[in-house]
Amino acid sequence: MIFFRVTQNINIKTTDGTLVNYFRLKVPSNLENETVYITTYDDFKDIKDIFAKVDKDKYFAKTLIEKTVRSIPTFPKELGISNINEFENREKPAYLEFANTKQVDIFKQLKHIEKDEVRFAFIGGLGSSISDIISSCTALRILHKKLNEVYKNIKFDIFIKASNNSFYTRDKEIYETQDYINAVFPLSLTTKKLCEYDYYFDNSFDIGIALGTPLNNVDKWLYKFGIDYKKIDKNEKYNQLDISKYKVSSSLVKKIEDAKIKGKLLLFQPYSANINKSIPQAVAISFLKELLQKADDYIVISTLQIDAKIKEDNYIDLSKESKNLNDFIYIVSCMDKIITTDTSTYHISDAFMVPTVGLFTQNDFEIKSKYYKYLKTIYVKDESKNLSKFIYENESLTFYKFESWKKVKIKQIIKLLDKF
């Protein structure tokens, strides 16, 4: 965590319209107040950039001595692996050498608290992508269950990066699908606010990178929280998404209901935000045409625009109806089977136990999909050779780009789906 003050009053608006207010430090002042702020290192950098853009000669965010702030009598106890002196460590070129990775036992850190409700603050989120957040929340759910064995009534509040996070609203909505999370707030928070909690976890750095050992997201965060992930039953490591509060458009519900009357629904998601994880467009179109011919007992669904020319009766394009993450999660929850590349789709489908075939191009797929009982994987090894001497990728100098994908057969995928 970073402890800081600001030189002038200023407000920063998050993507959902929430205002984060910053007030100039009151002097003299007790450090437990509304003008001493706490955030993550990355969010602090964003704050400084925003201040500089507003007026670099007027607005400054200045760090405070961490030890002094932590000495506040009411300052809550840190749980899990500690992240003390983050600012000094992160400013060093090889900061990971200073990261604390020593395993801890959270149950030895807990203290006896005579209160009706024990409150926990999480400073920083559990990843930046949809996939990371959904899979990492599994560890958070397990943590909640373990703490409930110690305290009868507990409350989890999570504070996530917001100053320059264009996905703040989306990230917040993902956390809100977790029924054990009480509330989601934007960073920064004040020392006065933090001191209302009994415990806090500092999620400012990636423990997986610091460890230097490839760990599944669930295991990585359990380790960070101070729980021995090897002792947690793998059957507990499933994703969970509560969409009961989602408001889905009546037109989308109607299209899904009408499609279900025609047959079983098969979602086909060939593209990822990462081009290297996506099926090449020409191959994706070819796959779709084959699916429509060979998977004749399915109605093929897609939320992506694959080929506007395809107008088959057993194909439904929901790209216009899938307007946001909530819509997409609802669509996934309604499917009978799924074919997808390495995207958030298979993390979501795990939460609804939808049989899924995942096509992976990166060799860490076994780690990422380790606990997914309803996922069967196909590894598509990249055999392309790029002869470009420039930093940017030149398609005309890339050879064998489609060769690996050409080896993947729709018959093979359908056979895997039928094994569920």
C-alpha positions in Angstrom: 0.0 0.0 0.0 1.0 3.6 -0.6 0.3 6.3 2.0 0.0 9.8 0.7 -1.5 13.3 1.0 -2.5 15.9 -1.7 -1.5 19.5 -2.0 -4.8 20.8 -3.2 -8.5 19.7 -3.1 -9.5 17.7 -6.2 -12.1 15.1 -7.2 -11.7 12.1 -9.6 -14.7 10.6 -11.2 -14.8 6.8 -11.8 -16.5 5.2 -14.8 -19.7 4.5 -12.9 -19.9 8.2 -11.9 -18.7 7.8 -8.3 -16.6 10.7 -7.1 -13.4 10.0 -5.2 -12.7 13.2 -3.2 -9.2 14.3 -2.2 -8.7 17.1 0.4 -5.6 18.9 1.3 -3.9 17.7 4.5 -5.1 19.4 7.6 -2.2 20.5 9.7 -1.7 19.9 12.6 -3.6 16.7 12.2 -4.0 13.2 13.7 -3.1 10.8 11.0 -6.4 9.0 11.4 -8.4 11.4 9.4 -10.0 12.1 6.0 -7.0 13.8 4.4 -4.5 10.9 4.6 -5.0 8.4 1.8 -4.1 4.8 1.0 -4.0 3.1 -2.3 -2.0 0.6 -4.4 1.2 1.5 -6.1 -0.3 1.3 -9.6 -3.3 3.5 -8.6 -0.9 6.0 -7.0 0.9 6.3 -10.3 -2.4 6.9 -12.1 -3.3 9.6 -9.5 0.0 11.4 -10.1 -0.5 11.3 -13.9 -4.1 12.7 -13.5 -2.9 15.5 -11.2 -0.1 16.4 -13.7 -2.6 16.6 -16.6 -4.9 18.9 -14.6 -2.1 21.3 -13.4 1.4 19.9 -12.9 2.5 23.0 -11.0 -0.5 23.0 -8.6 -1.5 19.4 -7.8 0.8 16.9 -6.2 0.4 13.6 -4.4 3.2 13.2 -1.8 4.0 10.0 0.0 4.0 9.9 3.8 6.2 7.9 6.1 4.6 4.5 6.2 5.8 3.5 9.6 4.3 6.7 11.1 0.9 6.0 9.6 1.0 2.3 10.6 1.7 3.3 14.2 -1.9 4.8 14.6 -3.3 2.9 17.6 -6.5 1.9 15.8 -4.7 0.8 12.6 -6.0 -2.7 11.7 -4.0 -5.8 11.6 -2.6 -7.0 8.2 -3.4 -10.6 7.3 -1.7 -13.0 4.8 1.6 -12.2 3.3 2.6 -8.7 4.3 3.5 -5.9 1.8 5.3 -3.5 4.1 7.4 -0.7 2.5 5.9 -1.1 -0.9 6.7 2.3 -2.2 10.4 2.0 -1.4 10.5 -1.5 -2.8 8.6 -0.8 -6.0 10.8 2.2 -6.8 13.8 -0.1 -7.0 14.7 -1.5 -10.4 14.5 -5.1 -9.2 11.7 -4.6 -6.8 10.6 -8.3 -6.9 13.8 -9.2 -5.1 12.4 -7.3 -2.1 8.9 -8.8 -2.3 7.9 -10.9 0.7 7.0 -14.4 -0.4 7.5 -16.3 2.8 4.5 -18.6 3.5 2.3 -17.6 6.5 -0.5 -19.2 8.4 -3.5 -16.9 8.6 -5.0 -18.8 11.6 -1.9 -17.9 13.6 -2.4 -14.2 12.7 -6.0 -13.9 13.8 -6.8 -12.5 17.2 -9.7 -13.0 19.6 -12.3 -10.3 18.8 -15.4 -9.7 21.0 -17.6 -8.1 18.4 -20.9 -9.1 16.7 -19.3 -8.4 13.3 -15.7 -8.7 12.2 -14.8 -6.5 9.2 -12.1 -7.2 6.5 -10.8 -4.7 3.9 -9.1 -5.8 0.7 -6.9 -3.1 -0.7 -6.7 -3.7 -4.4 -8.5 -6.2 -6.7 -7.6 -9.8 -7.6 -6.6 -9.2 -11.2 -7.3 -6.9 -14.1 -9.0 -9.1 -16.7 -12.5 -10.8 -16.5 -10.8 -14.2 -16.5 -8.4 -13.3 -13.6 -11.1 -11.7 -11.4 -13.6 -14.6 -11.8 -11.1 -17.3 -11.2 -9.4 -15.5 -8.3 -12.7 -14.8 -6.6 -12.8 -18.6 -6.0 -9.9 -18.2 -3.6 -11.7 -15.2 -1.9 -14.8 -17.4 -1.4 -12.7 -20.2 0.2 -11.1 -17.6 2.4 -14.5 -16.3 3.5 -15.6 -19.9 4.3 -12.5 -20.5 6.4 -12.9 -17.2 8.3 -16.5 -18.1 9.1 -15.1 -21.1 11.0 -13.5 -18.6 13.4 -15.9 -15.7 13.5 -19.7 -16.0 13.3 -20.4 -12.9 11.3 -17.8 -11.4 8.9 -18.0 -8.7 6.3 -15.7 -8.4 3.2 -15.3 -5.0 1.6 -13.1 -4.7 -1.5 -11.4 -1.5 -2.7 -10.3 -1.6 -6.4 -8.3 0.5 -8.7 -10.4 3.4 -10.1 -8.4 6.5 -10.8 -7.6 5.6 -14.4 -9.3 2.3 -14.8 -11.7 2.3 -17.8 -13.0 -1.1 -16.7 -13.8 0.0 -13.1 -17.6 -0.5 -13.6 -17.1 -3.9 -15.3 -14.8 -5.1 -12.5 -17.1 -3.9 -9.8 -20.0 -5.8 -11.4 -18.0 -9.0 -11.4 -17.2 -8.7 -7.7 -20.9 -8.0 -7.1 -21.7 -11.4 -8.4 -20.0 -12.9 -5.3 -22.6 -13.1 -2.6 -20.1 -13.1 0.2 -18.7 -9.6 -0.7 -20.5 -6.9 1.2 -19.5 -3.9 -0.9 -17.1 -2.7 -3.6 -15.5 0.7 -3.3 -13.1 2.8 -5.5 -9.6 3.5 -4.4 -8.2 5.6 -2.7 -9.5 5.3 0.9 -8.7 7.4 3.9 -6.9 6.2 7.0 -10.1 7.1 8.9 -12.0 4.6 6.7 -9.4 1.8 7.0 -9.3 2.2 10.8 -13.0 1.1 10.9 -11.9 -2.4 9.9 -10.5 -5.1 12.1 -8.2 -6.7 9.5 -7.0 -5.9 6.0 -5.3 -7.7 3.1 -2.9 -5.8 0.8 -3.3 -7.0 -2.8 -0.9 -4.5 -4.3 1.5 -6.9 -5.9 1.3 -10.2 -7.8 2.5 -13.0 -5.5 2.6 -15.4 -8.4 5.2 -13.4 -10.2 7.1 -12.7 -7.0 7.2 -16.4 -6.2 8.7 -17.2 -9.7 6.6 -20.4 -9.7 3.7 -20.9 -12.1 0.5 -21.2 -9.9 -3.1 -21.5 -10.8 -5.0 -18.2 -9.9 -6.9 -19.9 -7.1 -3.7 -21.4 -5.5 -1.8 -18.1 -5.9 -4.3 -16.1 -4.0 -4.8 -18.8 -1.3 -1.1 -18.7 -0.8 -1.2 -14.8 -0.6 -4.1 -15.0 2.0 -2.1 -17.4 4.2 -4.0 -20.6 3.4 -2.2 -23.8 2.5 -3.7 -24.4 -1.0 -2.4 -28.0 -1.0 -4.8 -28.8 1.8 -7.9 -27.4 0.1 -10.0 -30.0 -1.6 -9.9 -29.5 -5.4 -13.7 -29.9 -5.5 -14.0 -26.6 -3.6 -12.0 -24.8 -6.3 -14.9 -24.0 -8.6 -16.1 -20.7 -9.8 -19.3 -19.0 -8.6 -21.4 -16.3 -10.2 -24.7 -15.1 -8.8 -26.7 -13.4 -11.6 -30.0 -13.4 -9.8 -29.9 -9.6 -9.6 -29.1 -9.1 -13.3 -31.7 -7.3 -15.4 -31.6 -9.0 -18.8 -33.5 -7.5 -21.7 -36.8 -9.2 -22.6 -35.7 -9.4 -26.2 -32.6 -11.5 -25.2 -34.6 -13.7 -23.0 -37.1 -14.3 -25.8 -34.4 -15.2 -28.3 -32.8 -17.7 -26.0 -36.2 -19.3 -25.1 -37.1 -19.5 -28.8 -33.8 -21.1 -29.6 -34.2 -23.7 -26.9 -37.4 -24.8 -28.5 -35.5 -25.7 -31.7 -32.8 -27.7 -30.0 -29.7 -27.8 -27.7 -27.7 -24.6 -27.7 -24.0 -24.6 -28.6 -22.0 -21.4 -28.0 -19.1 -20.8 -30.4 -16.6 -18.2 -29.3 -13.6 -18.1 -31.7 -12.1 -14.8 -30.8 -10.2 -13.3 -27.9 -9.1 -9.8 -27.1 -5.6 -11.2 -27.5 -5.1 -11.9 -31.2 -2.6 -14.7 -30.4 -5.3 -16.6 -28.5 -7.9 -16.2 -31.3 -8.8 -18.5 -34.1 -7.8 -16.7 -37.4 -10.8 -15.3 -39.0 -10.7 -17.4 -42.1 -10.4 -20.6 -40.0 -13.2 -19.4 -37.6 -15.6 -19.0 -40.5 -14.6 -22.4 -41.8 -15.1 -24.0 -38.4 -18.6 -22.3 -38.1 -19.7 -23.7 -41.5 -18.6 -27.2 -40.5 -20.3 -27.0 -37.2 -23.6 -26.0 -38.8 -23.3 -29.1 -41.1 -21.9 -31.7 -38.6 -23.4 -30.7 -35.3 -26.9 -30.9 -36.7 -28.5 -31.6 -33.3 -27.4 -28.2 -32.0 -28.4 -24.6 -32.6 -25.1 -22.8 -32.9 -25.0 -19.4 -31.0 -22.4 -16.7 -31.1 -22.1 -13.3 -29.5 -19.4 -12.3 -32.0 -19.7 -11.2 -35.6 -18.1 -14.1 -37.5 -19.6 -13.9 -41.0 -22.6 -11.8 -41.8 -23.2 -13.9 -44.9 -24.1 -17.0 -42.9 -27.9 -17.2 -42.5 -28.5 -20.8 -41.7 -31.6 -21.8 -39.7 -29.5 -23.5 -37.0 -27.3 -20.4 -36.4 -28.2 -17.4 -34.2 -26.0 -14.3 -34.0 -26.5 -12.6 -30.6 -23.8 -10.0 -31.1 -26.3 -7.2 -31.0 -28.1 -8.6 -27.9 -24.9 -9.2 -25.9 -24.3 -5.6 -25.0 -22.4 -6.0 -21.8 -20.8 -8.5 -19.5 -24.0 -9.2 -17.7 -25.7 -10.1 -20.9 -22.9 -12.4 -21.9 -22.8 -14.2 -18.5 -26.6 -14.8 -18.9 -26.1 -16.2 -22.4 -23.3 -18.6 -21.2 -25.5 -19.7 -18.3 -28.2 -20.8 -20.8 -26.0 -22.9 -23.0 -25.9 -26.7 -23.2 -22.4 -26.9 -24.6 -19.6 -24.4 -25.5 -16.6 -24.2 -27.8 -14.2 -21.3 -27.0 -10.7 -20.0 -27.2 -8.7 -18.9 -24.2 -11.1 -16.2 -23.0 -13.3 -15.5 -20.0 -15.9 -17.8 -21.5 -14.6 -21.0 -19.9 -14.2 -19.3 -16.5 -17.8 -18.3 -16.7 -19.0 -21.7 -18.0 -17.4 -23.4 -15.0 -19.6 -21.4 -12.7 -22.7 -22.8 -14.4 -21.3 -26.3 -15.0 -21.7 -26.0 -18.8 -19.6 -28.6 -20.7 -16.9 -26.7 -22.6 -14.1 -27.4 -25.1 -11.3 -24.9 -24.8 -8.8 -24.2 -27.6 -5.6 -23.0 -26.2 -2.5 -21.5 -27.9 -0.4 -20.9 -24.8 1.4 -23.8 -23.1 0.2 -22.7 -19.6 -3.3 -23.9 -20.3 -3.0 -26.9 -17.9 -2.2 -24.6 -15.0 -5.0 -22.2 -15.8 -7.7 -24.9 -16.3 -6.4 -27.2 -13.5 -9.6 -27.4 -11.5 -12.3 -27.1 -14.2 -14.3 -30.3 -14.2 -16.5 -29.4 -17.1 -13.7 -28.3 -19.4 -11.8 -30.4 -22.0 -8.8 -28.8 -23.7 -7.1 -28.9 -27.1 -3.6 -27.4 -27.3 -3.0 -25.6 -30.7 0.8 -25.1 -30.8 2.0 -22.0 -32.6 4.1 -23.0 -35.5 4.3 -19.6 -37.2 7.6 -18.1 -38.2 7.9 -14.3 -38.4 10.7 -13.1 -40.6 10.0 -9.4 -39.9 13.0 -7.6 -38.5 10.8 -4.8 -37.1 9.2 -4.5 -33.7 5.7 -4.5 -35.2 4.3 -7.7 -36.8 4.2 -7.8 -40.6 1.6 -10.3 -41.7 3.2 -10.7 -45.1 6.4 -12.0 -43.4 4.6 -14.5 -41.1 4.6 -18.0 -42.4 2.7 -21.1 -41.3 0.4 -18.9 -39.2 -2.7 -21.1 -40.0 -1.0 -24.5 -40.1 -1.6 -25.4 -36.5 -5.3 -24.4 -36.7 -5.7 -26.4 -39.9 -4.8 -29.5 -37.9 -7.7 -29.0 -35.6 -10.7 -30.9 -36.8 -14.4 -30.1 -36.0 -15.0 -33.8 -35.8 -12.5 -34.0 -32.9 -14.2 -31.1 -31.1 -17.6 -32.6 -31.5 -16.3 -35.9 -30.2 -15.0 -34.2 -27.1 -18.3 -32.5 -26.5 -20.1 -35.8 -26.8 -17.9 -37.3 -24.0 -19.5 -35.1 -21.4 
